[in-house]
Amino acid sequence: MKTPALLVFAHLLGIFLSFSQNSNRVITTGVPFLMITTDARAAGMGELGVATSADNYSQHWNPAKYAFASNEKGVGLSYTPYLSKLVDDIFLGNIIYFKKIDDRSSWATSLRYFSLGEIQFNELIAGSIVDQGIQRPTELTLDLSYALKLSSVFSMAVAGRFIYSDLKIAMDADTSSASSLGVDIAAFYESELIKIKSNSAVVRSGINISNIGPRLNYDSGSQKSFIPTNLRLGAGLDLIFDDNNTIGFYTEFSKLLVPTPVAIYDSSQNFLGYRQPDIDFINGIFTSFTDAPDGLSEELSEITVAMGIEYSFQDSFSIRTGFFNESQVKGSRQYLTMGAGFNLNFIDIDLSYLFSTSRVRNPLENTIRFSLSINLDQSPSQLQSDDKNINTL
């Protein structure tokens, strides 16, 4: 679909920057697509995943979880339509592959591809609109991670990420692309089975500092953009009622480790607006905890909270729900989510849906999100062979 450039970028900026009417100090970054949830399981639980059980999509949330994966290897495929009520060709695609090296370690790789579709550029010349052609802005990341168990209940991981952004915001787009590198440092705890009254339970916790890396520079003469360095901290509890029924409760806190925008004035001390300070990304991480002009109260308002619940029956069917909350003065994203998952032999299918509860329109509102997980430990032919052997016995 050919979409006018101004229309698309106006909507994307309004959503990505999440400006509210109450504040101009909303934290902004480059490549915000890195913050889009890649899988429907996490999306159905309020968009959290740093402390949930390991699955094929742990790369996005906490790669240290792969060390506790029940499968030896697997693939994840997901497709997320974006701004589907406005256009039909903006989407996020994601593919992940992971493999356990042994009982203690594993590695994973993934590719995320964000397409802004076909953008129609026009220019007003002498009172007439002149067609300037079509561009196809894209952004992508290529990741590689390694996870290692340091004990029977604790693991850590490191991930490297190549980030490429080619927005093509003008026809002379030679300087509109940018690239950077990012690093994730993650840790995960999963307890042995414990007793809570008459039920068994598993306790989990996780932390991930993602996208630690240099700023993006789209033009040598412009200000650089921070990438979305993000701190996630979460905990979860799975209650196991019997062999067939399990329910999990999860919560997660997240904070961008990016400087709060500061006020800018001209030579006559006239207020011009807000923008982020021109400092390197390391200083940006450390100052992000103490730089809010309104002090501790504003720092706390920069923390988002997500809560989720997942009920599983016989490891074959799951239903989920969750809630995400962001301060009204820092973006005002608030929404409920719901989802379901189905296991079909070696394939898991997950779906999710989002309901916005704030005045800020969500680009994923009223959109069904879909992801697929494939267990490569057994092929379909092996499963059929196993079924025949069982029937024979």
Secondary structure by P-SEA (a helix, b strand, c coil): ccccaaaaaaaaaaaccccccccccccccccccccccccaaaaaaccccccccccccccccccccccccccccbbbbbccccccccccccbbbbbbbbbbcccccccccbbbbbbccbbbbbbbcccbbbbcbbbbbbcbbbbbbbbbbcccccccbbbbbbbbbbcccccccccccccbbbbbbbbbbbbcccccccccbbbbbbccccccbbbbbccccbbbbbccbbbbbbccccccccccbbbbbbbbbbbcccccbbbbbcccccccbbbbccccaaaaaaaccccccccaaaaaaabbbbbbbbbbcccccccccbbbbcccccccccbbbbbbbbbcccbbbbbbbbbbccccccccccbbbbbbbbbccccaaaaaaaaaaaaac
